[in-house]
Amino acid sequence: MKRLIVNADDFGMTSGVNRAILELHAAGVLTSATLMANASATEEAVERAIRTPALGVGCHVVLADGMPLMPASEIPSLIDGSSGALHATLGTFVQKLMTGRIRSKEIESEAVAQIKRIQGYGVHLTHIDTHKHTHMFPAVLRPVLRAAKASGIHTVRNPFEPEWSVRATPRAPWLRRMEVRVLRQLSNSFRRIVSEEGFKTTDGALGVLATGTLDARTVKAIVAAIPEGMYELVTHPGYNDADLARVRTRLLASRECERDALTALKERRDTTLVSFASLT
């Protein structure tokens, strides 16, 4: 059986992102979304999610490029001292992580705070993932999984894109293509740790390479190539409005392109759309 989770990241980032996610869910082409615990439209997203129980909702744990929930004094290794925010770029975060300057306990504390905030609103969380896929690194994965387990969650995104999906994404920039292939070397460690911690995950993430360039043609090519199994299509739909323009993100105009591209899923034939709840 071919099963596909269609997940939208950044639920709660802006009202326009929330609107796009809910419209796509109502259209029957989006099954899941991961919610930011501390974004400008989080409370609106929570309210809409509670009124839309068929939409699977996960926690989009933000460890870089955002505002923390924990006091800066309790998670100093995650904080940019000049701004009081989390480290602004993935590059800065990874550099500090690889040189041992990010503390595991602080990752866990911040992840617990974000998960608990969303659960405190009354939202049932189906899974966790991370903003910018930081949990692909073992030093992040273990504390994030500890935080999830402490909160009763046992399902996590597999952030690694299989080679067949990479081949079905011909328009992606070569640098992005190289990054995806290099980072896939971490996939064996990911699966081992997920298994050791007793978590469930998918057979892989689709559309990671196409982030920023995902269009209807690419969606059709990826879906046509899906083999038997359970996969997740990672998407970032939204409306390119004034609220989004104020957010520091490289995904501006592409959010509308992705929103339109997902309507191509209506033409699927032998692939069943599900949410992360199917894994449990």
N, C-alpha and C positions, 0 to 999 in steps of 0.2 A: 504494500500500500504506500502511495506517495502522499505524505502529509506535510503541510506547510503552515508555519506560524508567520503571519504578517504583522510585524511589530513596528510601531512608531516610537522613536526615542523623543526625549525632551518634552513630554507631556507636562504642562505647567509653565513652560518657558514664557509664552505670551498667550493672550486671548486668541490671536490668529492661529497659532499652532494648535491650541485646544480645539478650535472650530474645525480645522482641517481634519484632525484625528476623528472627531465625532461624526463628521459628514462621511468620511470614508468607511467608518464602522457601520453607519446606517445604510450605506450603499452595498454592504456585504463583501467588501474587499480588504478590510483590515480587522484583525481579530484581537489585537493586543497593543498595549502602550506601556511605556515605562515612565514613571512619574518622578519629577524632581521635587525634593522635599522643601527646598528653600529658594524658589524662583518667584518671579513677579506675579504669575497667574496660577500658583499652586492651589490656592484655596478654591478658585473657580474650577480647576480641573478636578479636585476632590469632589466638589458638589456634583459636577456632571457625571463623574465616574460612579458615584453611589446611585445615581438615577439611571445608570446604564449597566446593569449587572452582567449582561452578556459580554461586555468588553473585559478581557483579561487585563489586569493592571499589575505591573511589577514596580520595583523601586530602582530608579536610575541613580545609583550612588555616585555622587560628584566629589572627586578628590582633587581635581584641578579645574581651573577656569570657572570659578563660582564663589559663592559666599558660604562659609562654614556654619554649622549649627552650634558646635562646641565653642566655648570661649577660647580665644586665641592662646591664652596662657596655658591651656590644657593640651593643645595640639601644635606646639610651636614649630615642629618640623614640617608641617603641612602649610604653614602660613608664610606669605610674603610680608616681611616686616615693614615694608614701606607703604603697603596698602591695607593691611589687615585682612585681605582676602586670601583665598587659596592661591597657590602658584598659578600664574596667569596662563602658562602654556604647557602643553604636554611635554615639550622638549625639556623645559626646566624641571618639571616633576620627575621625568625619567632620569635625567642627569643626577639629581639628588638621590633618587632611589638606587641607582647603580653604584653610587659612591657611599652608600650606607648612611645617608643623612636624613632618610625618612624612617620614622620609627613605626614598627609594626603595631604596637599597642595603640598609637594615635590613629592609625588607619581604622583599626577595629572600633575605637570609641566613636569616631565621626560616622562610620557606617551604621553603627547601632543607633546613634542619635537620629540619623535620617530615616532609617527603617521605622523606628518607634514613632517618629512624628507622623508618618503617613498612616501607620496602623492606629494611632491615637485618634485620627479623624474617623475611624470606622471602616477603612478600606481594607478588604481582604487582598493580600499580595500573593500573586501566583508564582513570582520568581524575582531574581535580582539580576541586574547587569550594571555596568559602570559607564559613566560619561567618558568618551574617548577610548573605551575598551581597556582601561588601565588594569583590569583584573587578568589580562593575558600574562602579566608578569607574576611569577610565583610569589614574590615578596609582597604582592598586593592581594593575590588570590586567597592565600591562607587566612589572613585576618578578615577579609570580606566574607569568606565562608563561615568563619567563626561567628561573625556578627549576625549573619543570616540564620545560622543554626540556633543561636540564642533567641532569635525572634520567631522561631517556628517555621522557617522557610528552608526548603531542601532542593530547590531547583534553580539553576543558574544558566545564563547564556554561554554557549560555546562560541567564542568570538573569532574562531579561525575559519577562513573561507577555503573550501576544497578546490583542488586544481581544476576540476571540470567547470566550476562556476567562474573561475578566473578566465578560462578559455572562452566562456560565453559572454565576456565583458570586453569586447575589443576596443572600445573607445576610451578606456581609462588612461590617464597619463602614465608614462613609463615609470616615473619616480614612485607614484603610488603603487604601481604594479610590483616594483622591486621591494617596497616596504612590506607589502602583504606577504610576499614569498619569503622574505627574510624572517619576519616575525612568526611564520608558520613553524619555524624550528622549535618554538615553545609549546607546540600543540601536544606533544607526548607528555611533557611535564604537567600540562593542564589536565589531561585526562587521568593521569595517575593521581594527582591531588584530589580531583573531584571524586574519584572512586574511593580513595582513602577516607575522605570526609563524609561519604555516604550520600552524595548529591546526585541528582539526575540532570542530564543535559541533552541537547540535540546532537545530530550528526554533523552540524556545522552551521555557520552563518553565511548567508548569501547577500550580495549587494554591498559588502564592506568595501570592496575594491571600487565599486561604482558610486560611492558616497560623493555627492557633488556633481555627478554626471548621470545619475539614474534617470532614464527616460523610458517611454513605452516600449521602444524596440529592445532595450536591454532587459526589461522585465519579461517580455515575451521569450527572449532567447534563454534566459535563466530558467524560467518555468518549463520550457520545452525540454531542457536538459536534465531536469531533476530525476534522479534514480529513486529506487525504493528507499524508504526511510523517513525520518523526521528532520526537517530543516527549518531554519528561521530566515525570513527575508527582513533585513534591517533597513528601516526607512526613516526619513526625516521630513515629513510633509509639513506644510504651513502656508500662511498667507504673508507675502512680503509687504508688510505694512509699517507704519511709523514705530510701533512697539518693537518689532523685530529689528528695525534699523538701529535701535538704541542698544541692542544686545551685541556683545563682542562675539561674532561667529562668522566663519567663512561661508556658511550655508545661507545665503540670502535668496537670490533669484532661484537657486536650485530647489528650494523648498516647494515652490509652486510647480516646478517641473515634476518633482517627485509626486506631488499630490495628483497631478493629472495622469502621470504614468501608471499609478496603481489601478486606475480604471481598466487597464488592460487585463487585469486578473479576472474580470467578468468572462473573458473568453476561454479560460482554462477548461480542460476536459477531464483529465484523469487525476487531478490533484485536489485533495480535500483540505480546506482551510480549517485550522484548529487554533487553540491558544495553548499557552504553557500549562494550563490546567490539565491537558491531555496527558502530560508526562507524569502526573501524580495520580 
